[in-house]
Amino acid sequence: MSVTYQGADYELAWPRRLFVSEAAALLNGRTRQDWNDRCEFLLEDAFMGPAPRDDFQFQLASGRNPTNPVLTGGQVFLRQLMNGAASLREAVVQRRPYWSERHVGRGAGPAGLQATARQFADLVGRLVTRGYFEKAFDKDCVDDPAVVDPAQLLERALGVPGLWPLVPKRLAEDLDVFCDVVEVLHDLVARPRARWMHSYAGCGWHHSDFSLEAGRVLYRWQVNILLEGSDLGLRLADEGEDVGRLVAATDPARSDLLRAMAQRDDTIGDRVRHAIVLYRARQATEHDKRSAVIVLSGVLEERRKLIKAELLSKDEDDLFMVANKFGIRHQSEQQKRDYSVEFLDWIFWWYLATIELTDRLGTR
């Protein structure tokens, strides 16, 4: 049995790591009576096109695999697909430029709030159709009408009436409202792992066995793709204390540094994560950024001996001179305060990178 993983027919609509995680969870529960239905649902949900589902259905006819009597043909197919996930192509985040963009330099440019709100409403609509808000909003069945009013649920959470169904024009009127809706729906979304068809009166699919973690991972990934194409300068945090909250976007290299530092599990991890939350909050003030720098400078102060041993003493002096002489850690008449907030941005990244450097120096 072989599976062809290359090409658009096997392009993922999910982040690769989420597909691997959900496939592994499904294989661990391979004794479920509805396993085939769950697998078919997973393949429909995780891929852009129908080819994986169709190939899976073809494999079902083979029954037990002679080389592995424990697994069915369909289960062997999913395991092969999961093991070969590295060759699966994720949906293209940024399309290749068209002719006029390559030769004339004419492009659409980043989307403003109005276009972003419209795209977001479309994204949420697709998730609703696939049952991702059925856990929070209930299923409005012809035999058992929903008792949850999504508009009231959002109003209780945000204090703003009339937000559901989502209306792009309404979201585009106020950036704060738009951001609130993005964050609250992150907390409510959940991926259904099972479904059954209720055909009476066109009721449609009923969903169950919800995973909050899987739903939130997919939601963050899809919303961040949307936000990367906008001019809002925001993204949903994937890690740290502020996971699922909109934060200031930055370049990939610094994003990788933030991710690595937010995921640390040593004794200073909580302090570093707290500094990151203070600094990258969507509405971080100059005071918030200064507080973040103070936290990081305290971590470096504790590592002064390591810095002195591994770096030139002049570098060590300069490192702490900035915090001590420029009105950051201590407040006195001798300290310099005539600097812009951009200075705090620079010193934050310098200190965070230096902590990461001392981690590696300490390990060595």
Buried (B, 14 or more C-beta within 10 A) or exposed (E): EEBEBEEEBBBBBBBBEBBBBBBEBBBEEBEBEBBBBBBBBBBBBBBBBEBBBEBBBEBBEBEEBEEEEEBBBBBBBBBBBBEBBEEBBBBEEEEEEEEEEEEEEEEEEBBEBEBBBBBBBEBBEEBBEBBBBBBBBBBEBEEEEEEBEBBEBBBEBBEBEEBBEBBBEBBBEEBEBBBBBBBBBBBBBBBBBBBEEBEEEEBBBBBEBBBBEBBBBBBBBBBBBBBBBBEBEBBBBBBBEBBBBBBBBBEEEBBEBBBEBBEBEEEBBEBBBBBBBBBBBBEBEEEBBBBBBBBBBBBBBEBEEBBEEBBEEEEBEEBBEBBBBBBBBEEEEEEEEEEEEEBBBEBBBBBBBBBBBBBEBEEE
